[in-house]
Amino acid sequence: MKHFADRLAAAIERCGNPCLIGLDPHVDLLPDEFAIARDRSAPRAVRARAIGDFCCDVIELCRGRVPAVKPQSAFFEVFGADGATQWERVVATAHAAELLVIGDVKRGDIASTAAAYATAFLEGVGGDSESLCDAVTLSPFLGADSIEPFLSACLRTGTGIYVLVRTSNKGSADFQRHGSPQLSRRIAERVVEWGRELTGDSGWSSVGAVVGATHAAELREFRESMPTTPLLLPGYGAQGAGAADIVDAFRGPSGSTQLAGALVNSSRGVLFAQRDSAHKGKPWRDASRAALEHMIADLGGALGVVAK
């Protein structure tokens, strides 16, 4: 399989935008068409199928428009084995639509367990490789030995990882800004080290970093300290960050702007756009499509890119 960072750079170039759509099927927010997912009296398999149907419909809206999607495993795991079946269906459907899949799994454990997670999401044990992710999100809290099994898997399979560095959630500063240097800065240093052996022809590494778009003032420093690291930027849209907040994530030390340098994630802002007053009265697919097109244009305007 071709190097993940090269595949990512090519996908962003093909679509002409750095949009990443998070597939977070909150059952309480799903359109009425999928209300069975909220019905606790319904069979678990039926409820799980509904969230799979919803995500597959969103994937169809994304086909040809964005480079990647990011399914969140927790919303599938709540439905047990039936949810796992729908997870694999959604990943395979995204691949069939020529979208890269970043599994938002946030795993992080001792080396032997990490190796099993790497097999589960990146390598598989045989069968349909289309249900495996192109990259996954990881927590580095347990240290380098919890990341190394994933690095080995990336070398073998051409896949990638995104390490949590400076997250967008409200409590992120509790630990990430602690110490001197701050913990997030120390993790960023290791991300660069881990990524050297996984740098592709595009010049980008397959070891990425998650840095919240809600920390706009810190983005330039993170970009400069991780010049060949692709960033994953949560926090755009529903969490409050705007297009102007993410520009520095795309600027390297020379000040140049490279679209391949980051992916900007939106989940609720696209999936549940029907709930936004701007799209009141629209069928949910029309609302989500309009929100997606607005995101593409919004980011394109901030980055000086003409939308395709």
KEMARSE-441115 format. One record per residue (C-alpha): x, y, z; residue in three letters. Coordinates in steps of 0.25 Angstrom, whole numbers, plus 5000, padded with zeros to 4 digits. Layout:
XYZAla...
//
This chain:
500050005000Met500550144997Lys501050225008His499950295016Phe500450435016Ala500650425001Asp499250374999Arg498750485008Leu499450595000Ala498950534987Ala497450534993Ala497550674998Ile498150724984Glu497050644977Arg495850704985Cys496550844986Gly496150855001Asn496650805015Pro495250775020Cys495150655029Leu493750605033Ile493550545046Gly492550435046Leu492050445061Asp490550385060Pro490050435073His488750365074Val488050485081Asp488350575069Leu488050485057Leu486950525047Pro485650465049Asp485850375038Glu486750295047Phe485950315060Ala485950165062Ile487350175067Ala486850245080Arg485750145083Asp486250055094Arg485149955092Ser485649925077Ala486649815075Pro488149855076Arg488449815062Ala487349905057Val487850025065Arg489249995060Ala488849985046Arg488150125047Ala489450195051Ile490150115040Gly489150155030Asp489250305034Phe490750305033Cys490750235019Cys489750345015Asp490750455020Val491850385012Ile491050395000Glu490950545002Leu492550545004Cys492850464991Arg493750544982Gly493650664991Arg494650645003Val495850555004Pro495550485017Ala494550445028Val494750415043Lys493750315049Pro493750315064Gln493850175069Ser493050205083Ala491750225076Phe491850095069Phe492350025081Glu491150055090Val490449955081Phe491349845084Gly491649735073Ala490549795064Asp491249935065Gly492549865061Ala491849815049Thr491349955045Gln492750015048Trp493349915038Glu492249945028Arg492450095029Val493950085027Val493749995015Ala492750095009Thr493650215011Ala494750135004His493850104993Ala493550254991Ala495050274990Glu495150345004Leu496250325013Leu495850275027Val496450325040Ile495850245051Gly495650325063Asp495950225073Val496950295083Lys497550165088Arg498750165097Gly499250045105Asp500449965109Ile501249905097Ala500649775096Ser499249825096Thr499649945087Ala500049835077Ala498749765077Ala498049905075Tyr498949925063Ala498549795057Thr497149825059Ala497049955052Phe498249955043Leu498649815039Glu497549725041Gly497649575043Val497149535029Gly495949565022Gly495449695016Asp496449805017Ser495449905012Glu494949905027Ser496249945032Leu496650095035Cys497650175027Asp498050245040Ala497650245055Val497750345066Thr498550315078Leu498850355093Ser500250365096Pro500050375111Phe500750235114Leu502050275107Gly502750235094Ala502650085096Asp501150095095Ser501350165081Ile502450075075Glu501549965071Pro500750055063Phe501950115056Leu502349975053Ser501049945047Ala501050075039Cys502450035033Leu501849895029Arg500449945024Thr500650085018Gly499650145029Thr499750265038Gly499550315052Ile499150445059Tyr499650465073Val498850555083Leu499750675085Val498850795089Arg497350755089Thr496150845087Ser495350795099Asn495050895111Lys495950825121Gly497150805111Ser498050905119Ala497950825132Asp499150735128Phe499550775114Gln500050915118Arg500750865131His502250865133Gly503450925126Ser503450905115Pro501950885115Gln501550735113Leu500950765099Ser502250825094Arg502950705099Arg501950615092Ile502150695079Ala503650675080Glu503450525080Arg502450525069Val503550585060Val504550485064Glu503550365062Trp503150425048Gly504550435042Arg504550285038Glu503150305032Leu503350425023Thr502850405009Gly503150454995Asp502250574998Ser503150615009Gly502150595019Trp502150495030Ser501150385033Ser501250415048Val500250535050Gly499850615062Ala498450655067Val498450805071Val497150875074Gly496750985065Ala496251055077Thr497651085081His497951185069Ala498951265077Ala499851135078Glu499651075064Leu500851155058Arg501751105068Glu501350965067Phe501450975052Arg502851025053Glu503250925063Ser502650805054Met502950855040Pro502750725033Thr501650675042Thr500150665037Pro499250735047Leu497850685050Leu497050805055Leu495750785063Pro494950895068Gly494450965055Tyr493051005054Gly492150955066Ala493350965076Gln493551105072Gly494751115064Ala494651195050Gly495451185037Ala496351305041Ala496751225053Asp497351105045Ile498251185035Val499551175043Asp499451025043Ala499751025028Phe500951115029Arg502251055030Gly503551125035Pro503651195022Ser502251245023Gly501751175011Ser500351115011Thr500250965008Gln498850905008Leu499450765011Ala499950815024Gly498650795032Ala497250745032Leu496150825038Val495050745045Asn493550775046Ser492550675051Ser491250735057Arg491350855048Gly491150765036Val490450645041Leu489350715048Phe489350845040Ala487850825040Gln487750875054Arg488451005051Asp487551125049Ser488251155036Ala487651025030His486351025037Lys485250955029Gly486250885019Lys486250725018Pro487450685026Trp488250635014Arg488050775007Asp488450845020Ala489750755022Ser490150775007Arg489950925009Ala490850925022Ala491850845015Leu491950935003Glu492051055012His493150995020Met493950965007Ile493751115003Ala494051165016Asp495351095018Leu495751125003Gly495551275005Gly496351275018Ala497451195011Leu497451264998Gly496951144990Val495851144980Val494851034983Ala494750924972Lys
//
